[in-house]
Amino acid sequence: MGAITEFLRRINDPAGSLTGLLSVIKEEPDHAPRPLASPAPSGDTPPRATAQVIDVSDSMGKPDYEPTRLEGAIRAAVDYVNARRRRSSDDRIAVIAFHSTAEVVLPLTAITQTKQIIEALHSLRASGGTDIAQGLKAAAKIFAVEPPSGHRRHIILLSDGHGGKPLRIARKLKDEYDVVIDVVGIGGSPDAVNESLLRRVATTDPDGFCHYRFIKDSAALSQYYRQLAAGLIWRDKEDD
């Protein structure tokens, strides 16, 4: 505020120079936060039909995401539901759990049934192996019978491991059912997942932006899910 007052004083001072005025402007610090990278355009007007496809294999019980990887995934998924509910009461959410097989824990359900969706997420338990294709096949069955409704079709696939041959079904979901697939890898390090495979499963935009990210901890995971809910995906070069 001191710099602004000085700026106004010099405007009213006939002896004030342009150089002096500019020097006052430069003295005012810039407190505006600056993003590390530009956000992808969201185009976030239509409601969404989102399938939360969550790995529940044995390794999801590991405690490197406090308290466990699975609990971290559940918290992030709940954050997504709550954020989307605030943006669109017309959204629908499905919950799919997969290990060596897949289960539709909750079919597409109106997001206004928030308690039911959150209870379905909290019912997940870790067991078995990992077959990513099974989770995507279960999602494909949901979207195959989903009538045209104006909802943007969306999958958030989360996994901490390797397993299965998901490329064919991922291609079908993207090409035939017009589904955007966001893929999230979690674990101790990116080496814990097959990043090359997961990038190919994920949607790649026409400008080359890939909807895959590896997330290192549960706090960052929840933040990323909230960004997904807002249609705001940060293109941070460190993540590429």
C-alpha positions in Angstrom: 0.0 0.0 0.0 3.0 2.4 0.6 4.1 2.2 -3.0 0.6 2.8 -4.3 0.3 5.9 -2.1 3.6 7.2 -3.4 2.5 6.5 -7.0 -0.6 8.6 -6.5 1.3 11.4 -4.9 3.8 11.6 -7.8 0.9 11.6 -10.4 -0.4 14.7 -8.7 3.1 16.3 -8.5 3.7 18.2 -11.7 7.5 17.7 -11.2 7.1 14.0 -11.2 8.8 12.1 -14.1 7.7 9.0 -15.9 10.9 7.3 -14.8 10.1 8.1 -11.2 6.6 6.7 -11.5 7.9 3.5 -13.1 10.4 3.1 -10.3 7.6 3.2 -7.7 5.7 0.5 -9.6 8.7 -1.8 -9.6 9.1 -1.3 -5.8 5.8 -3.0 -5.1 6.5 -6.8 -4.7 4.5 -9.3 -6.7 2.8 -11.6 -4.2 0.6 -13.4 -6.9 1.3 -17.1 -6.8 2.8 -18.4 -10.0 2.1 -21.9 -11.3 5.0 -24.1 -12.1 3.4 -24.9 -15.4 0.4 -24.1 -17.5 -2.8 -26.0 -16.8 -4.5 -28.0 -19.5 -7.7 -26.4 -20.7 -10.6 -28.0 -18.8 -13.6 -27.5 -20.9 -15.3 -28.6 -17.7 -19.0 -27.8 -18.6 -20.6 -31.2 -19.2 -21.3 -33.5 -16.2 -19.2 -36.6 -16.0 -19.8 -40.3 -15.7 -16.7 -41.5 -13.9 -15.5 -45.0 -13.1 -13.1 -45.1 -10.3 -11.0 -48.3 -11.1 -8.9 -49.1 -8.1 -6.2 -51.7 -7.7 -6.9 -53.7 -4.5 -4.0 -56.3 -4.8 -2.1 -57.4 -1.7 0.6 -54.8 -2.3 -1.9 -52.0 -1.8 -1.8 -52.9 1.9 1.8 -51.6 2.2 2.2 -48.6 4.6 4.4 -46.3 2.5 1.2 -44.2 1.8 0.1 -43.5 5.3 -1.7 -45.5 6.6 -1.6 -47.8 3.5 -1.6 -47.4 -0.2 -5.2 -48.5 -0.4 -6.3 -46.0 2.3 -4.5 -43.3 0.4 -6.3 -44.3 -2.8 -9.7 -44.3 -1.0 -9.1 -40.9 0.5 -8.2 -39.4 -2.9 -11.2 -41.0 -4.5 -13.5 -39.6 -1.8 -11.9 -36.1 -2.3 -12.7 -36.5 -6.0 -16.3 -37.3 -5.3 -16.8 -34.4 -2.9 -15.1 -32.0 -5.4 -17.2 -33.2 -8.3 -20.4 -33.0 -6.2 -19.7 -29.3 -5.7 -19.2 -28.7 -9.4 -22.0 -30.8 -10.9 -25.0 -32.5 -9.2 -25.6 -34.4 -12.4 -22.4 -36.4 -12.2 -22.5 -40.2 -11.7 -19.8 -42.3 -10.1 -19.0 -46.1 -10.4 -16.5 -48.0 -8.1 -14.6 -50.9 -9.5 -12.1 -53.0 -7.5 -9.6 -55.2 -9.3 -6.9 -57.7 -8.4 -6.6 -60.9 -10.4 -10.3 -60.4 -11.2 -12.6 -57.4 -11.0 -15.7 -56.5 -9.2 -18.2 -53.7 -9.8 -18.6 -52.6 -6.2 -21.0 -49.8 -7.3 -22.5 -49.2 -10.7 -22.9 -45.7 -12.0 -24.7 -43.9 -9.3 -25.9 -40.3 -9.0 -23.3 -38.2 -7.2 -26.1 -36.9 -5.0 -26.0 -40.4 -3.3 -22.7 -39.3 -1.9 -23.0 -41.5 1.3 -23.5 -44.6 -0.8 -20.6 -43.9 -3.0 -18.2 -43.2 -0.1 -19.4 -46.3 1.7 -18.6 -48.4 -1.4 -15.1 -46.9 -1.5 -14.5 -47.6 2.2 -15.5 -51.2 1.7 -12.5 -52.0 -0.4 -9.9 -54.5 1.0 -6.5 -55.5 -0.3 -6.0 -59.1 -1.5 -4.8 -61.1 -4.5 -2.6 -60.3 -7.6 -2.9 -57.6 -10.2 -4.6 -57.7 -13.6 -5.2 -54.2 -14.9 -7.1 -55.5 -17.9 -9.8 -56.9 -15.7 -10.5 -53.6 -14.1 -10.8 -51.9 -17.5 -13.0 -54.7 -18.9 -15.4 -54.2 -16.0 -15.5 -50.5 -16.8 -16.1 -51.2 -20.5 -19.2 -53.3 -19.6 -20.6 -50.3 -17.7 -20.1 -47.9 -20.5 -21.3 -50.4 -23.2 -24.8 -50.3 -21.7 -24.7 -46.6 -20.8 -27.1 -44.7 -23.0 -26.1 -41.4 -24.5 -26.7 -38.8 -21.9 -24.4 -35.8 -22.4 -22.1 -37.0 -19.7 -18.4 -36.9 -20.4 -17.1 -40.5 -19.9 -14.1 -40.7 -17.6 -12.0 -43.4 -16.0 -9.5 -42.9 -13.2 -7.4 -46.0 -13.0 -5.0 -46.4 -10.0 -2.5 -49.1 -9.6 0.7 -49.9 -7.8 2.0 -52.7 -9.9 2.3 -54.7 -13.0 0.0 -57.3 -14.5 -2.4 -58.1 -17.3 -2.6 -57.0 -20.9 -4.8 -53.9 -20.8 -3.9 -52.2 -24.1 -6.6 -53.7 -26.3 -9.4 -52.9 -23.9 -8.0 -49.5 -23.2 -8.0 -48.7 -26.9 -11.6 -49.9 -27.2 -12.6 -47.7 -24.3 -10.9 -44.6 -25.9 -11.9 -45.2 -29.5 -15.3 -46.8 -29.3 -16.8 -45.5 -26.1 -15.1 -42.1 -26.1 -13.7 -42.5 -22.6 -10.9 -40.3 -21.2 -8.6 -42.5 -19.1 -6.5 -40.9 -16.4 -4.0 -43.3 -15.0 -2.2 -42.9 -11.7 0.7 -45.0 -10.6 1.6 -45.1 -6.9 4.2 -46.9 -4.7 7.7 -46.5 -3.4 9.1 -45.3 -6.7 8.1 -45.2 -10.4 10.0 -48.5 -10.8 7.2 -50.2 -8.8 4.9 -49.9 -11.8 5.2 -50.5 -15.5 5.2 -46.8 -16.5 5.7 -47.5 -20.2 2.5 -49.7 -20.2 0.5 -47.3 -18.1 1.3 -44.3 -20.4 0.0 -46.3 -23.3 -3.2 -47.2 -21.3 -3.8 -43.5 -20.5 -5.4 -41.0 -22.9 -3.0 -38.9 -24.9 -4.4 -35.6 -26.1 -3.9 -34.4 -29.7 -1.1 -32.0 -28.5 0.8 -35.0 -27.0 -0.1 -34.5 -23.3 -0.4 -37.9 -21.6 -2.9 -38.4 -18.8 -0.6 -40.6 -16.7 1.1 -39.5 -13.5 3.1 -41.3 -10.8 2.3 -39.9 -7.4 4.8 -40.3 -4.5 2.7 -39.7 -1.4 -0.9 -39.7 -0.2 -1.1 -35.9 0.2 0.0 -35.3 -3.4 -2.4 -38.0 -4.5 -5.4 -36.3 -2.9 -4.3 -33.0 -4.4 -4.0 -34.5 -7.9 -7.5 -36.1 -7.6 -8.9 -32.7 -6.7 -7.2 -31.2 -9.8 -8.8 -34.0 -11.9 -12.2 -33.1 -10.5 -11.7 -29.4 -11.4 -10.5 -30.3 -14.9 -7.1 -28.8 -14.0 -4.2 -30.9 -14.8 -0.8 -29.4 -14.2 1.8 -30.1 -16.9 4.8 -30.2 -14.7 7.9 -31.1 -16.6 9.3 -32.9 -13.5 6.4 -35.4 -13.8 7.0 -36.2 -17.5 
